[in-house]
Amino acid sequence: MVIVLMGESCTGKTTLAKEIQASVGADIYSGKDYLRLAKNENDAKKLFVERLEAAVNGGNVIYIIAEKEGLSLLPEKTFRILVTADIDKIKERFAARMNGRLPAPVAAMLEKKHGCFDQEANDVHIHNGTPDAAYVIQVLGQN
């Protein structure tokens, strides 16, 4: 099964991915991690898409996407989880990554990107951590 966690930075995708991985077992890829698969980007993309297609028929892959361009790599049969958070929560988490300080240009960038995944088709929508990983794992078990 291919499980995609899509959403803006600092919405909780990686935390959720680790919880899902612990339950169902899966390889986790984030962003352009697939570039490790080959020396040039085109070959790496091709190998990654093949890996995703193979996972549709057996095995589990979790792909964490924070940039919409990653959506173009997904096979048709992908379990899509949209992970969102309020902008204040995103800023708080991002600031924590930056030693407690969020520069104005970074805050402006976060505000500009806020909501960019909201219209994407999804099987489960998690907002501010609700519903939780246990719910997602239960739904995955039914698919």
Secondary structure, 3 states (H helix, E strand, C coil): CEEEEECCCCCCHHHHHHHHHHHHCCEEEECCHHHHHCCCHHHHHHHHHHHHHHHHCCCCEEEEECCHHHHHHCCCCEEEEEEECCHHHHHHHHHHHCCCCCCHHHHHHHHHHCCCCCCCCCCEEEECCECCHHHHHHHHHHC
